């Protein structure tokens, strides 16, 4: 049991520097997603979004991921959000990626910002790994994905009122799932 705990601590410590490195870059990250033809239309049509400049993820059988970001509604930052994920299964390596979650309506945003939210097993997104020139999604694989940082991959549509997009920043990992991501939200204080 102590070996598993040690591995979890090691994996988490690898991911945390990735997440801390770009914690204050919401606008730059949102700009990358705005430039992508797949995600640009969601900015105008969604109720709001949560943006994570960097999520660090690593694992070998047992994996962990962590990232911090902010939630926006009507162009205004309304709160802070952190994401943690633990997983067991076929996975090896480490990666860093940006993630944005669009909320179709107030109900979806309220669900996400209720304090603690977790993506269910049917949640999905596609992660592009620039070095591999391919994307591996939760529904299969696509060859020939763009290696440009400004090209985002999309889950394609709202599912349960949310649409998730990711952009690979570096690393190589076999495991492209967002299922099990747990979010903790804290509203901004307004005076």
Backbone torsions as a table, in degrees:
resi	resn	phi	psi	omega
1	UNK	NA	-36.7	-179.1
2	UNK	-67.3	-28.7	176.0
3	UNK	-66.2	-41.6	178.4
4	UNK	-64.5	-42.9	178.7
5	UNK	-63.5	-42.6	177.4
6	UNK	-61.4	-41.0	178.3
7	UNK	-64.7	-42.1	178.4
8	UNK	-61.9	-42.7	178.5
9	UNK	-64.0	-41.9	178.6
10	UNK	-63.0	-46.9	-179.8
11	UNK	-62.5	-44.8	179.7
12	UNK	-64.3	-38.8	-179.5
13	UNK	-69.1	-27.0	174.9
14	UNK	-71.3	-39.8	-177.2
15	UNK	-76.1	-31.9	-175.2
16	UNK	-62.7	-42.1	177.8
17	UNK	-61.1	-36.1	176.3
18	UNK	-59.0	-44.9	-176.5
19	UNK	-69.2	-38.9	-177.8
20	UNK	-73.7	-26.6	-174.5
21	UNK	-60.9	-33.6	-175.9
22	UNK	-124.8	29.5	-173.4
23	UNK	-59.9	-28.2	-176.4
24	UNK	-100.6	23.8	-173.4
25	UNK	-113.5	41.7	-180.0
26	UNK	-57.9	-47.0	-175.4
27	UNK	-63.8	-42.1	179.2
28	UNK	-63.9	-42.0	-179.7
29	UNK	-66.9	-45.9	178.4
30	UNK	-60.0	-36.4	178.7
31	UNK	-61.8	-39.0	177.1
32	UNK	-61.7	-42.7	179.3
33	UNK	-70.4	-33.4	177.6
34	UNK	-65.6	-29.8	-179.1
35	UNK	-79.9	-14.2	-179.4
36	UNK	-83.6	131.1	179.3
37	UNK	-63.9	-27.5	-178.7
38	UNK	-72.7	-34.7	-173.7
39	UNK	-110.1	-12.8	-174.7
40	UNK	-56.6	-42.6	-176.5
41	UNK	-66.0	-22.2	-178.4
42	UNK	-69.6	-27.4	179.6
43	UNK	-61.4	-41.6	-178.7
44	UNK	-79.8	-30.3	-173.4
45	UNK	-97.5	-5.5	-176.6
46	UNK	-98.0	161.3	177.0
47	UNK	-74.4	-31.7	-179.4
48	UNK	179.7	-174.8	-179.7
49	UNK	-156.8	160.3	171.5
50	UNK	-115.9	132.8	-177.9
51	UNK	-123.1	134.9	178.6
52	UNK	-120.4	105.7	-179.2
53	UNK	-57.8	-41.8	179.0
54	UNK	-146.1	127.9	170.0
55	UNK	-115.7	126.4	176.6
56	UNK	-98.7	135.6	-176.5
57	UNK	-138.9	137.2	177.8
58	UNK	-154.4	157.4	178.6
59	UNK	177.2	162.0	172.5
60	UNK	-147.4	89.7	-173.5
61	UNK	84.1	-57.5	173.4
62	UNK	-106.7	130.3	-176.7
63	UNK	-125.2	161.6	177.3
64	UNK	-144.3	151.6	176.5
65	UNK	-143.7	151.3	177.9
66	UNK	-152.0	144.6	174.6
67	UNK	-163.9	157.3	177.6
68	UNK	-127.8	150.0	178.9
69	UNK	-163.4	-159.2	-177.8
70	UNK	-136.8	157.6	177.0
71	UNK	-108.1	137.1	-178.6
72	UNK	-124.0	143.2	173.1
73	UNK	-140.7	131.0	-177.1
74	UNK	53.2	37.4	177.6
75	UNK	76.8	1.2	-178.7
76	UNK	-110.2	137.4	176.2
77	UNK	-72.7	125.2	-177.0
78	UNK	-112.9	-8.2	179.8
79	UNK	179.3	172.2	179.6
80	UNK	-108.7	144.8	-179.4
81	UNK	-137.5	142.5	173.6
82	UNK	-124.4	151.2	-178.1
83	UNK	-125.6	134.9	173.4
84	UNK	-132.4	146.6	179.7
85	UNK	-147.3	132.3	171.0
86	UNK	-120.6	139.7	-179.3
87	UNK	-146.6	153.6	177.5
88	UNK	-129.0	134.8	178.6
89	UNK	146.6	-163.6	-177.2
90	UNK	-70.5	102.5	178.2
91	UNK	-161.0	145.1	177.9
92	UNK	-158.2	137.5	176.0
93	UNK	114.6	-163.8	179.7
94	UNK	-150.7	154.2	-179.9
95	UNK	-157.4	163.8	172.2
96	UNK	-130.8	137.8	179.4
97	UNK	-149.7	160.3	173.0
98	UNK	-99.1	149.8	-179.1
99	UNK	-139.9	143.5	173.3
100	UNK	-134.4	138.6	179.5
101	UNK	-121.1	118.9	177.8
102	UNK	-95.4	141.9	178.6
103	UNK	-107.4	123.0	-176.8
104	UNK	-65.0	-37.0	-175.8
105	UNK	-152.6	178.3	-178.2
106	UNK	-60.7	-37.8	-179.4
107	UNK	-60.3	-44.2	179.2
108	UNK	-65.2	-42.0	179.3
109	UNK	-66.2	-41.2	178.5
110	UNK	-61.6	-38.4	177.2
111	UNK	-61.9	-46.1	-178.5
112	UNK	-66.4	-40.5	-174.4
113	UNK	-92.5	14.5	-179.7
114	UNK	-68.7	-6.1	179.5
115	UNK	126.9	-57.1	-179.8
116	UNK	-137.5	119.7	-177.5
117	UNK	-129.7	145.8	177.7
118	UNK	-135.8	134.3	174.3
119	UNK	-70.0	136.6	179.1
120	UNK	-79.1	174.7	-177.0
121	UNK	-63.2	-22.8	-179.2
122	UNK	-89.7	2.3	177.9
123	UNK	-74.0	145.2	-179.5
124	UNK	-152.9	155.8	173.6
125	UNK	-152.2	167.0	176.9
126	UNK	-110.4	132.5	178.1
127	UNK	-106.4	125.1	176.2
128	UNK	-93.4	128.0	175.1
129	UNK	-106.4	106.5	-173.6
130	UNK	-57.1	-40.7	-176.5
131	UNK	-65.9	-28.3	-176.8
132	UNK	-93.0	-10.2	-177.9
133	UNK	51.8	39.7	177.8
134	UNK	-155.1	158.2	175.9
135	UNK	-120.9	141.4	176.8
136	UNK	-119.2	118.4	-178.1
137	UNK	-109.6	175.2	179.7
138	UNK	-73.4	-11.0	179.3
139	UNK	-113.6	10.1	178.7
140	UNK	142.9	-168.0	-177.0
141	UNK	-121.7	146.8	175.5
142	UNK	-127.6	127.5	177.5
143	UNK	-90.3	157.4	174.2
144	UNK	78.1	25.8	176.8
145	UNK	-66.6	152.5	-178.5
146	UNK	-64.5	146.2	176.0
147	UNK	-100.4	5.7	177.9
148	UNK	-78.9	136.7	-177.9
149	UNK	-63.3	-28.7	-177.0
150	UNK	-82.1	-5.1	177.3
151	UNK	-90.0	121.2	-178.7
152	UNK	-102.6	155.9	174.4
153	UNK	-105.3	151.7	-174.9
154	UNK	-131.1	151.7	171.8
155	UNK	-77.2	-10.4	169.7
156	UNK	98.6	-28.1	-177.4
157	UNK	-165.9	170.6	176.1
158	UNK	-71.5	137.1	174.1
159	UNK	-130.2	121.2	-175.0
160	UNK	57.2	34.5	177.0
161	UNK	80.7	8.0	-178.4
162	UNK	-132.8	145.6	174.5
163	UNK	-126.7	132.0	-173.9
164	UNK	-116.9	132.0	178.0
165	UNK	-126.3	145.5	177.6
166	UNK	-134.1	153.5	173.1
167	UNK	-131.0	122.8	178.4
168	UNK	-70.0	137.7	178.5
169	UNK	-109.4	-22.8	-179.6
170	UNK	163.9	162.5	179.6
171	UNK	96.3	177.3	179.3
172	UNK	-146.1	123.6	-179.0
173	UNK	-148.3	138.0	174.5
174	UNK	-94.6	95.7	175.2
175	UNK	166.3	103.4	-175.2
176	UNK	-116.2	60.3	-178.0
177	UNK	-125.7	145.2	173.9
178	UNK	-107.3	-4.7	178.0
179	UNK	-56.9	135.9	179.1
180	UNK	89.1	-3.9	174.6
181	UNK	-65.3	129.0	-179.9
182	UNK	-112.4	132.8	-175.6
183	UNK	-117.4	137.6	173.1
184	UNK	-116.8	126.2	-174.6
185	UNK	-115.5	138.7	174.0
186	UNK	-131.0	122.3	-179.6
187	UNK	-68.0	146.9	175.2
188	UNK	-70.0	146.1	175.9
189	UNK	-83.7	133.1	-179.9
190	UNK	-113.4	137.0	178.8
191	UNK	-109.3	NA	NA
